Amino acid sequence: MIQTPYYLIDKTRLLPNMEKIAYVREHSGAKLLLALKCFATWSVFDLMRDYMDGTTSSSLNEVRLGREKFGGETHAYSVAYADHEIDEVIANADKIIFNSIGQLERFADKASGLARGLRLNPQISSSSFDLADPARPFSRLGEWDVARIETVMDRVNGFMIHNNCENKDFGLFDRMLSQIEERFGSLLGRVEWVSLGGGIHFTGEGYPLDAFCARLKAFSERHGVQVYLEPGEASITKSTTLEVTVLDTLNNGKNLAIVDSSIEAHMLDLLIYRENAKVEPNTGEHSYMICGKSCLAGDIFGEFRFERELKVGDRISIQDAAGYTMVKKNWFNGVRMPSIAVRELDGTVRVVREFGFEDYVASLS
Ligand SMILES: Cc1ncc(COP(=O)(O)O)c(C=O)c1O
C-alpha cells in the first residue's frame, strides 16, 4: 500500500481524453498543445506526446519544461516577460506570443527568428466568474483595439485568443467564435495561424465532437490559418485522484472526517473557486464532511455520502484531481506533500515522486 496522501494519475483514464484529442486533430486539422499551467506532471508526457503536438506555456520555467520534457512544438506566452528572461524564452520556443503591443514592440526584434504572435482580447465572456474571465472589464489579457493592432501587423504572423472558460456548450463556443470573426475578421486573413486557447470542454461526455471539428475546419479555411487549441483541463479531465486516509472522526452536529491532506495545500483551485471536491459514488446512508488537516477553518473538501461509517485508517479517493492541482500544491502548514503515482496501461502502479522534509526545507530559506 502506497503511503497517502498521493495523486494517482491513471493512464487508462487519461487515454480516452487523448483519443478524443487525436480525433479532433485528425478531423479538424487543428494542432493541439497541452497548456502546462493546468498540468505539468511530466512523468506521463510519454503517453501524451503521441497524441498532442506540443505544449504552450505561461512563463520561462514552463516553456523550458515543455521543450525539455514534452518536445514537439513549443509555444511561449506570458502576461509579461522581463528583460532578463527573454533570451532564454526565445532559445526554447518555436513561437512566441506577446500579451500586449508594448511587449511586442519591446521584444519583437530579439524574437525575429521565431514566429511571433499577439494575444487578442475579443471582450466576449463565457464565464460570469470574473476571477477566471479573461474578458472581464479592464482585462490586461490581450489587445482589443483593431486600429492599434493594425499598427503592428508587420511584426506578427499569428494571434492567440483565449476567452473560453470551462465551456461545455458547443453552441456558445460557436456563437462566440462568430463574434470574434466579425470583430477581428479584417485581421484574421492576414496571419498564418490562430490559437483559440483553452477552456473548451470538448473531451467531456456528450460533447458534439464532429460539429466542433467542422466549425474549426470552417474557421481555418475561411481565414486561411492553421488553428491551434491549448487544452489544459480537457486533456487530463477525470484522469487522476487524490488518495487520502482518515486520521480522525468527530461529530459537531455533523459527522466530520479529518484526512491527511488539505484542500488549501493540495487542491487549492477548488477553494479559490468555492467548489466542492468530488467523491464517487457519493451514495449511502452515512454523510460526512471531509476536512483537511491544515489550521484553516474552511479547509473542507465537501460533504459526501458513504455506504458505511468512516473510521480512522479508511481510504478515500478524491476524484478529478489532475487540473490546476499539482501545479499549485504548496507547503502550507508543512502538511506532507502528496506523492505522485502513475497507474500504467497494464494496471501496475508506480510511485514516480515522493516529497520529504528536505523538499520542504528547500522551498524556503
Ligand atoms: C492562454 C491560455 N491557454 C490555455 C489555457 C488552458 O485552459 P483550460 O485548462 O481551461 O483548458 C488557459 C487557462 O487559463 C490560458 O489562459
PDBQT file of the ligand as one rigid body, heavy atoms in Angstrom, charges set to zero:
ROOT
HETATM    1  C1  LIG A 401      -3.880  31.305 -22.706  1.00  0.00    +0.000 C 
HETATM    2  C2  LIG A 401      -4.432  30.071 -22.118  1.00  0.00    +0.000 A 
HETATM    3  N1  LIG A 401      -4.399  28.932 -22.836  1.00  0.00    +0.000 NA
HETATM    4  C3  LIG A 401      -4.899  27.765 -22.332  1.00  0.00    +0.000 A 
HETATM    5  C4  LIG A 401      -5.444  27.703 -21.066  1.00  0.00    +0.000 A 
HETATM    6  C5  LIG A 401      -5.959  26.378 -20.561  1.00  0.00    +0.000 C 
HETATM    7  O1  LIG A 401      -7.289  26.446 -20.188  1.00  0.00    +0.000 OA
HETATM    8  P1  LIG A 401      -8.080  25.162 -19.730  1.00  0.00    +0.000 P 
HETATM    9  O2  LIG A 401      -7.271  24.450 -18.699  1.00  0.00    +0.000 OA
HETATM   10  O3  LIG A 401      -9.359  25.709 -19.160  1.00  0.00    +0.000 OA
HETATM   11  O4  LIG A 401      -8.305  24.334 -20.962  1.00  0.00    +0.000 OA
HETATM   12  C6  LIG A 401      -5.518  28.871 -20.296  1.00  0.00    +0.000 A 
HETATM   13  C7  LIG A 401      -6.103  28.859 -18.951  1.00  0.00    +0.000 C 
HETATM   14  O5  LIG A 401      -6.183  29.804 -18.230  1.00  0.00    +0.000 OA
HETATM   15  C8  LIG A 401      -4.985  30.088 -20.827  1.00  0.00    +0.000 A 
HETATM   16  O6  LIG A 401      -5.006  31.226 -20.110  1.00  0.00    +0.000 OA
ENDROOT
TORSDOF 0
